[in-house]
Structure formats: structure tokens, C-alpha cells
């Protein structure tokens, strides 16, 4: 299967996984924890634009962007140039000491962020940003409402990272089974995804708080993913606008987890722009750095300035090499009009994906997305239960035919997630969807 494929974007000339790669895969797996395993067995040798190359001559069309990281494309020349220039300065680390690269990135973030959000905190990972948002919201609540105002609301089936705080606000109960003393101040309400919660009215939010005996005056913050990554579900616009109003009325901070959604991914600079609201805090990561590990919290000054000098820092925050890469990546998105391309290609992507329902109406529960992120939620043929086994088979089949996706995600690991780099072309979008269509046909026949 797949051997002998050669198109403009894919070239599969060997059995996959390649026999010579099995030793390396085995060696890695013998040493690393098994929790890092699970992705299609492709040994990445290099990546360029929206293609990934192994060292055996195979070329893959990338519909993963790593994991929504390569927004400006893999190894963009301007990003590599910026990294090399910073390395030649012989400065690869500075802790919290100032450096020019950091200042340039801060200026760029100011340029693309809402004017109301004018303070920035640079970190390394997405989970650090959600943890920071929790800390800032709790501190804000305690200062403005006393010890009772400490509750953080998030949503069922949400994901905010893998550290303790991030997993406590996640909406997946299995993610926090290891936490013995769960913080009772972290609570979840249903997310209006039109799949697991069919009632899309804001009354569901209010009724859920009432059922859990939560008074609005005791809530410090609400953390919401711009879209729920597990099934790529966006809330109704009016719901989020009502949420913004409710937060304002109750002195509650509204925090958007934009880690997967920002930097053009959803056809806007920020995914929350689809809702016509402005949050109090943004957790940003992944697509910010052009492939380098960097993240940021962006927020209102009075919230961000709560901690005195030296009391809220991070070792690698503002790393000069990562800042240089992030500045270059943002400039590429700007100059190459990749936000506009995301919106344009996204319409083609979603249009082509909708056609898949006709191929497997009994196996696809929903297809959702905006811009260049979408999810095909696979279900069992009889009923609506997630079918993770079939989803994994589809991803594996795509890999064998030169289309790279990461392992299925979400409830039951049943969502095939599609998120190519924002430099993708129409021809490549259509070719990739045809590979997915053929994989579905192959697996359900």
C-alpha cells in the first residue's frame, strides 16, 4: 500500500514504516517513557514548507503542522535566517536580563494584540501560560473579592496542558485521576459543541453553576479554549458574547486559551476575533515561534502587574534565539498574508471535508473547523459512540500514502485532526483531502 506514489507533493518509494527505521524507533522507545509514543512511525529528517522528508527518500504532505506549530511553514528561510543571526551574536540565553531580541518580539506582539491588552509575559510552553492565567486570575479574585472569590471555571472535554493546574482545569476526568487532592475551586460546565452538548444556549452555563451551588460572586475567572481541540468545536458567537457580559457583570476575568488557535490558524490573527469579544488574558503558544519553544501570556496591565519584580519569572522566558524566531515567524505571517490564506484555504478545506460525509455517513458524526484547523469526528456505525480504532486506521492509511497526520485526539481518540501549515496551496489541500477520502473508503469497505 502506498509504494510507488509520486505526485507534486508526495513521494512514497518504500514500505512504511521503512525497515531501516525500525531500529531507531526501537532504540528511542526503549529509552523514552511510553507516554511519548503513539504517533505514526515516520522518522523526520527535515521539513520544509508543508512537506516532511525522511532520509529514505519518502516525502510526506504535512497536515499536522507538527502539532499546530508550523503556522508559517516548516523551516521558513526568514525564521532560519533570524535564528542564525542570533546565534552569530553568541547569545543563546539571558534569563531575565534584557536583550534586544526580546524587545523586538514584544514590539511585534504589541502590534498584533488588542490595544486593551498591553502587557506581555514570555514563557516556553503552552501549559506554562495556562498555569500563569490561573495564578493571575486567582490573585485578582482574592484581591477584589476575598478568599471566597477563587473559583476557576472551565469546560467539559477541554484541554489546557499536562501540568497539575492545567490538568485540574481540563475537562477530561481521566487526565486527573493521579491527583489525589483535587482543588474544589476548579469546576467545569458543558461546552456548547453541538455534539456532546446540543443545547447551545447560555442558560446551560448558568444552570450548571446553579446545580453546582456556585455563586457568580465567588468566581475569579473563566478559562475557555477558543475552540475545543478534541473535536475542533467553536461555541456559538452569541454564547461567548453572553459569557463576556456575564464576566463583566460579576468582576470575573475571561481568559482565552489561544495556544492552538492563534497566529492565523483560524483565519484571523486571534481565533477569538470570530466572537467579536476581547478577553482579559490570552494564553498563546505553538504557532508563535515558527517551530521554536516559546509562549506568552498577553493581558490587561492591571491584571498582569500584580506581582512584584522577581516573584513571577521563568528561566527560559525571553530566550533570545526563540524571540528572534518568533519575531521572524510573525513577520512572515504578516508579509505573506498567511492569515488571509488561512481563511481562503480554510473555506476550500471545509468544503472538501463536507463531501466526506457522503462517503461514510454512518461513520462520521461531525466535521467542524474554521480556517486551517478542522476535525473529522469518527463514530461507530451503530450509534454515536466514538470509534477510535477506525480513526487510528484512517491516520495510519494516510501515512502509508504520504499524508502526515498526528494520532487521533479527543473523546475516545476518535477525531482525525487536520491542520496544515498556513502556507498550504489549494492544490495541496485538495490532494490531501483526496488521500483522506481514499483512506476512509479503504477502511470501511
C-alpha positions as CSV (number, residue, x, y, z in Angstrom):
1,X,0.0,0.0,0.0
2,X,1.4,3.4,-0.9
3,X,4.6,2.2,-2.5
4,X,5.2,3.8,-5.9
5,X,3.3,7.1,-5.2
6,X,4.8,10.2,-6.7
7,X,2.8,13.4,-7.0
8,X,3.8,17.0,-6.8
9,X,3.6,16.9,-3.0
10,X,4.1,13.2,-2.0
11,X,6.7,10.6,-2.8
12,X,6.5,7.2,-1.3
13,X,9.1,4.8,-2.6
14,X,9.4,2.3,0.2
15,X,7.4,0.3,2.7
16,X,6.2,2.3,5.7
17,X,7.4,2.2,8.3
18,X,10.7,1.9,6.5
19,X,12.5,-1.3,7.6
20,X,15.7,0.6,8.3
21,X,13.8,3.0,10.6
22,X,12.6,0.3,12.9
23,X,15.9,0.0,14.8
24,X,16.0,3.7,15.5
25,X,12.3,3.7,16.6
26,X,13.0,0.7,18.9
27,X,16.1,2.4,20.4
28,X,14.1,5.6,21.1
29,X,11.2,3.7,22.6
30,X,13.5,1.6,24.8
31,X,14.9,4.8,26.4
32,X,11.9,7.2,26.5
33,X,8.8,6.9,28.5
34,X,6.0,5.2,26.6
35,X,3.7,8.2,27.0
36,X,5.7,9.9,24.3
37,X,4.9,7.2,21.8
38,X,1.8,6.8,19.7
39,X,2.5,8.9,16.6
40,X,2.7,7.4,13.1
41,X,6.2,5.9,12.8
42,X,7.9,8.4,10.5
43,X,11.5,9.4,11.2
44,X,11.6,13.1,10.4
45,X,14.9,14.0,8.7
46,X,13.9,17.5,7.6
47,X,10.8,19.6,6.9
48,X,10.2,22.4,4.5
49,X,7.0,24.5,3.9
50,X,4.2,21.9,4.1
51,X,6.3,18.8,3.4
52,X,8.2,16.4,5.7
53,X,11.1,14.3,4.4
54,X,12.6,11.1,5.8
55,X,16.1,10.0,5.0
56,X,14.9,7.1,2.8
57,X,13.6,9.3,0.0
58,X,10.0,9.5,1.1
59,X,8.2,12.8,1.1
60,X,5.0,13.5,3.1
61,X,2.4,16.2,2.6
62,X,2.0,17.6,6.2
63,X,-1.5,18.1,7.5
64,X,-0.3,18.3,11.1
65,X,2.0,21.4,11.3
66,X,3.8,19.3,13.9
67,X,1.0,19.8,16.4
68,X,-0.3,23.2,15.1
69,X,3.2,24.7,15.5
70,X,4.4,25.4,11.9
71,X,2.0,28.1,11.1
72,X,4.5,30.0,8.9
73,X,5.6,26.7,7.4
74,X,8.4,24.3,8.4
75,X,11.9,25.8,8.3
76,X,10.9,29.1,6.7
77,X,14.0,30.8,5.3
78,X,13.3,34.0,7.3
79,X,13.0,32.1,10.5
80,X,16.2,30.2,9.9
81,X,18.0,33.4,9.0
82,X,16.8,35.1,12.2
83,X,18.0,32.1,14.3
84,X,21.4,32.1,12.6
85,X,21.8,35.8,13.1
86,X,21.1,35.5,16.8
87,X,23.5,32.6,17.2
88,X,26.2,34.5,15.4
89,X,25.8,37.2,18.1
90,X,26.9,34.5,20.5
91,X,23.9,35.0,22.7
92,X,21.7,31.9,23.2
93,X,20.5,32.6,26.8
94,X,20.0,35.6,29.1
95,X,17.4,34.5,31.8
96,X,15.6,37.7,32.8
97,X,18.4,40.0,31.8
98,X,17.4,42.2,28.9
99,X,18.3,41.6,25.3
100,X,17.4,43.3,22.0
101,X,15.8,40.2,20.5
102,X,13.3,40.1,23.3
103,X,12.4,43.8,22.9
104,X,11.7,43.3,19.1
105,X,9.3,40.4,19.9
106,X,7.5,42.5,22.5
107,X,7.0,45.3,19.9
108,X,5.7,42.8,17.4
109,X,3.2,41.3,20.0
110,X,2.0,44.8,20.8
111,X,1.5,45.4,17.1
112,X,-0.8,42.3,16.6
113,X,-2.6,42.3,20.0
114,X,-5.8,44.2,21.0
115,X,-4.8,47.6,22.3
116,X,-6.5,46.9,25.7
117,X,-4.0,44.0,26.3
118,X,-0.7,45.8,26.7
119,X,1.4,43.7,29.0
120,X,3.3,40.5,28.0
121,X,4.9,37.6,29.8
122,X,7.2,35.4,27.8
123,X,7.5,31.7,28.6
124,X,8.4,28.4,26.9
125,X,5.4,26.2,26.7
126,X,1.6,26.4,26.4
127,X,1.0,24.7,29.8
128,X,3.0,27.5,31.5
129,X,0.7,30.1,30.0
130,X,-2.5,28.4,31.3
131,X,-0.9,27.9,34.7
132,X,0.0,31.6,34.7
133,X,-3.5,32.6,33.8
134,X,-4.8,30.5,36.7
135,X,-2.3,32.3,39.0
136,X,-3.2,35.7,37.8
137,X,-7.0,35.1,37.9
138,X,-6.9,33.6,41.4
139,X,-4.7,36.5,42.7
140,X,-7.1,39.0,41.1
141,X,-10.1,37.3,42.7
142,X,-8.6,37.2,46.1
143,X,-7.6,40.9,45.9
144,X,-11.0,42.0,44.7
145,X,-13.4,39.7,46.5
146,X,-11.5,38.0,49.3
147,X,-10.8,34.3,49.8
148,X,-14.3,33.2,48.6
149,X,-13.6,34.6,45.1
150,X,-11.2,31.9,44.0
151,X,-13.2,29.6,41.6
152,X,-11.9,29.0,38.1
153,X,-14.5,27.8,35.6
154,X,-13.5,25.8,32.5
155,X,-15.4,23.4,30.2
156,X,-16.1,19.7,29.9
157,X,-13.8,18.0,27.4
158,X,-11.4,20.9,27.4
159,X,-7.6,20.6,27.3
160,X,-5.2,23.1,28.7
161,X,-1.9,21.2,29.2
162,X,-0.3,18.5,31.2
163,X,0.9,20.1,34.4
164,X,-1.1,19.8,37.6
165,X,-3.0,23.1,37.4
166,X,-3.6,22.7,33.7
167,X,-4.9,19.2,34.2
168,X,-7.2,20.2,37.0
169,X,-8.9,22.8,34.9
170,X,-9.1,20.4,32.0
171,X,-12.5,18.8,31.3
172,X,-11.2,15.2,31.0
173,X,-11.6,13.4,34.3
174,X,-9.1,10.7,33.2
175,X,-6.4,13.3,33.0
176,X,-6.6,14.0,36.7
177,X,-7.0,10.6,38.2
178,X,-3.5,10.8,39.5
179,X,-4.2,14.0,41.5
180,X,-5.3,12.9,45.0
181,X,-6.5,16.2,46.4
182,X,-8.3,17.9,43.6
183,X,-8.8,21.6,44.1
184,X,-12.6,22.1,44.6
185,X,-12.2,25.6,43.2
186,X,-11.8,24.2,39.7
187,X,-15.1,23.4,38.2
188,X,-16.4,22.5,34.7
189,X,-19.5,23.3,32.8
190,X,-20.8,21.8,29.5
191,X,-19.3,23.3,26.3
192,X,-21.8,24.2,23.6
193,X,-20.2,22.0,20.9
194,X,-23.4,20.7,19.3
195,X,-22.1,17.2,19.7
196,X,-21.8,16.3,23.4
197,X,-23.9,19.3,24.4
198,X,-26.8,20.0,22.0
199,X,-28.3,22.9,24.0
200,X,-26.3,25.9,22.7
201,X,-27.9,28.5,24.9
202,X,-26.1,30.4,27.6
203,X,-28.7,29.1,30.1
204,X,-26.7,25.8,30.2
205,X,-23.8,27.8,31.7
206,X,-26.0,29.5,34.3
207,X,-27.9,26.3,35.2
208,X,-24.7,24.3,35.6
209,X,-23.3,26.8,38.1
210,X,-26.6,26.8,40.0
211,X,-26.6,23.0,40.1
212,X,-23.1,23.0,41.5
213,X,-24.1,25.7,44.1
214,X,-21.6,28.2,42.7
215,X,-22.3,31.9,43.2
216,X,-21.1,34.2,40.5
217,X,-19.5,36.5,43.2
218,X,-17.2,33.6,44.1
219,X,-15.8,33.1,40.6
220,X,-12.4,34.6,39.8
221,X,-12.0,33.6,36.2
222,X,-13.3,31.6,33.2
223,X,-10.9,29.7,31.0
224,X,-12.2,28.8,27.6
225,X,-10.4,27.3,24.6
226,X,-11.2,29.4,21.5
227,X,-12.2,26.1,20.0
228,X,-12.2,22.8,21.8
229,X,-9.2,21.0,20.4
230,X,-10.7,17.5,20.9
231,X,-13.3,17.9,18.2
232,X,-12.4,21.3,16.8
233,X,-15.7,22.8,18.1
234,X,-16.4,26.5,18.2
235,X,-19.1,27.9,20.5
236,X,-21.9,30.0,19.1
237,X,-20.9,33.6,18.8
238,X,-23.8,34.8,20.9
239,X,-22.9,32.3,23.7
240,X,-19.3,33.8,24.0
241,X,-20.7,37.3,23.9
242,X,-23.1,36.5,26.7
243,X,-20.2,34.9,28.6
244,X,-18.2,38.2,28.2
245,X,-21.2,40.2,29.5
246,X,-21.6,37.8,32.5
247,X,-17.9,38.1,33.3
248,X,-18.1,41.9,33.2
249,X,-21.2,42.0,35.4
250,X,-19.5,39.7,38.1
251,X,-15.9,41.1,38.0
252,X,-14.7,37.8,36.5
253,X,-11.7,37.5,34.3
254,X,-12.3,36.0,30.8
255,X,-9.3,34.0,29.7
256,X,-8.9,32.6,26.2
257,X,-6.7,29.6,25.6
258,X,-5.4,30.5,22.1
259,X,-2.5,28.1,22.2
260,X,-3.8,26.1,19.2
261,X,-5.9,28.9,17.8
262,X,-3.7,32.0,17.5
263,X,-1.4,33.4,14.8
264,X,-3.7,32.9,11.9
265,X,-4.7,29.4,12.4
266,X,-8.4,30.1,12.4
267,X,-8.4,32.6,9.6
268,X,-7.9,35.5,12.0
269,X,-4.9,36.7,13.8
270,X,-6.6,35.5,17.0
271,X,-9.3,32.9,17.0
272,X,-11.4,34.8,19.5
273,X,-11.9,37.5,16.8
274,X,-14.6,35.3,15.4
275,X,-16.6,36.1,18.5
276,X,-16.2,39.9,18.5
277,X,-15.0,39.9,22.1
278,X,-11.8,40.9,23.8
279,X,-10.6,38.7,26.7
280,X,-8.8,39.9,29.8
281,X,-6.0,37.3,29.3
282,X,-4.7,35.4,26.3
283,X,-2.7,32.2,26.7
284,X,-0.6,31.9,23.4
285,X,1.9,29.3,22.2
286,X,2.6,26.8,19.4
287,X,2.3,28.9,16.2
288,X,4.0,31.9,17.8
289,X,7.6,30.6,17.4
290,X,8.0,29.1,13.9
291,X,8.9,25.8,15.5
292,X,10.9,27.1,18.5
293,X,9.7,26.6,22.1
294,X,8.2,29.9,23.1
295,X,4.8,31.0,24.5
296,X,3.3,34.1,26.0
297,X,0.6,35.4,28.3
298,X,-0.9,38.7,27.0
299,X,-3.3,40.7,29.1
300,X,-4.5,43.9,30.7
301,X,-2.0,45.9,32.6
302,X,-3.8,45.9,36.0
303,X,-4.0,42.1,35.9
304,X,-0.6,41.4,34.6
305,X,1.2,43.8,37.0
306,X,0.0,42.1,40.2
307,X,3.4,40.5,41.1
308,X,6.4,42.5,42.2
309,X,9.8,42.2,40.4
310,X,11.4,38.7,40.8
311,X,8.2,37.0,42.1
312,X,6.9,35.7,38.7
313,X,9.7,34.7,36.4
314,X,10.8,31.8,34.3
315,X,14.2,30.5,33.4
316,X,13.9,30.5,29.6
317,X,11.4,33.2,29.1
318,X,12.5,35.8,26.6
319,X,15.2,33.4,25.2
320,X,16.9,35.5,22.5
321,X,17.1,32.7,19.9
322,X,13.4,31.8,20.4
323,X,12.4,35.5,20.4
324,X,14.2,36.1,17.1
325,X,12.5,33.1,15.6
326,X,9.1,34.2,16.9
327,X,9.6,37.8,15.6
328,X,10.5,36.4,12.2
329,X,7.6,33.9,12.2
330,X,5.1,36.7,12.9
331,X,6.6,38.9,10.2
332,X,6.3,36.0,7.7
333,X,2.6,35.6,8.6
334,X,2.2,39.4,8.1
335,X,4.2,39.8,4.9
336,X,3.0,36.7,3.2
337,X,-0.6,37.4,4.1
338,X,-1.0,33.9,5.7
339,X,-3.9,34.9,7.9
340,X,-5.8,35.7,4.6
341,X,-4.5,32.5,3.1
342,X,-5.7,30.5,6.1
343,X,-9.2,31.9,5.7
344,X,-9.3,31.3,1.9
345,X,-7.8,27.8,2.1
346,X,-10.0,27.0,5.1
347,X,-13.1,27.5,3.1
348,X,-11.8,25.1,0.5
349,X,-10.7,22.6,3.2
350,X,-14.0,22.6,5.0
351,X,-15.9,22.4,1.7
352,X,-13.9,19.3,0.6
353,X,-14.3,17.7,4.1
354,X,-18.1,18.1,4.0
355,X,-18.0,15.8,0.9
356,X,-16.6,13.0,3.0
357,X,-19.9,12.6,4.8
358,X,-21.3,11.2,1.6
359,X,-18.6,8.6,1.6
360,X,-19.2,7.4,5.2
361,X,-22.5,8.8,6.5
362,X,-22.6,6.1,9.2
363,X,-19.1,6.6,10.4
364,X,-18.7,10.4,10.6
365,X,-20.5,12.1,13.4
366,X,-19.5,15.7,12.7
367,X,-17.0,17.8,10.8
368,X,-16.1,21.1,12.3
369,X,-13.5,23.9,12.0
370,X,-12.5,27.4,10.9
371,X,-9.6,28.5,8.9
372,X,-6.9,25.8,8.6
373,X,-8.0,23.7,11.5
374,X,-10.7,21.0,11.2
375,X,-11.7,17.8,12.8
376,X,-13.4,14.7,11.5
377,X,-15.1,13.0,14.4
378,X,-15.4,9.3,13.7
379,X,-18.2,7.3,15.3
380,X,-19.2,3.7,15.5
381,X,-21.5,2.6,12.7
382,X,-24.4,1.8,15.1
383,X,-24.9,4.8,17.3
384,X,-22.9,7.9,18.2
385,X,-20.1,6.4,20.3
386,X,-16.5,7.5,19.3
387,X,-14.7,5.0,17.1
388,X,-11.0,5.5,18.0
389,X,-10.0,2.3,16.3
390,X,-11.3,3.4,13.0
391,X,-9.8,6.9,13.4
392,X,-6.4,5.4,14.0
393,X,-6.6,3.1,11.0
394,X,-7.5,6.2,8.8
395,X,-4.5,8.1,10.1
396,X,-2.2,5.0,9.5
397,X,-3.5,4.6,6.0
398,X,-2.9,8.2,5.2
399,X,0.7,7.9,6.5
400,X,1.3,4.9,4.2
401,X,0.1,7.0,1.3
402,X,2.2,10.1,2.0
403,X,-0.2,12.3,4.1
404,X,1.0,13.0,7.6
405,X,-1.5,13.5,10.4
406,X,-0.9,13.1,14.1
407,X,-2.6,10.5,16.1
408,X,-6.4,11.0,16.7
409,X,-7.4,13.1,19.6
410,X,-10.5,14.0,21.7
411,X,-13.1,11.8,23.3
412,X,-12.3,8.2,22.5
413,X,-9.3,9.3,20.5
414,X,-11.7,9.5,17.6
415,X,-11.1,12.9,15.9
416,X,-8.9,13.0,12.9
417,X,-7.5,16.5,13.2
418,X,-6.4,18.4,10.1
419,X,-4.2,21.5,10.4
420,X,-1.7,22.1,7.6
421,X,0.8,24.9,7.7
422,X,-0.7,28.3,6.7
423,X,1.5,28.3,3.5
424,X,-0.5,25.4,2.1
425,X,-1.8,25.8,-1.5
426,X,-5.2,25.0,-2.9
427,X,-3.8,22.1,-5.0
428,X,-2.2,20.6,-1.9
429,X,-5.3,21.0,0.2
430,X,-7.4,19.1,-2.4
431,X,-4.8,16.4,-2.8
432,X,-4.6,15.8,0.9
433,X,-8.4,15.5,1.3
434,X,-8.4,13.0,-1.5
435,X,-5.9,10.9,0.4
436,X,-8.2,11.0,3.5
437,X,-11.2,10.2,1.4
438,X,-9.4,7.1,-0.1
439,X,-8.3,6.1,3.4
440,X,-11.9,6.2,4.7
441,X,-13.1,4.2,1.7
442,X,-10.4,1.6,2.3
443,X,-11.1,1.2,6.0
444,X,-15.0,0.9,5.8
445,X,-15.3,-1.3,2.8
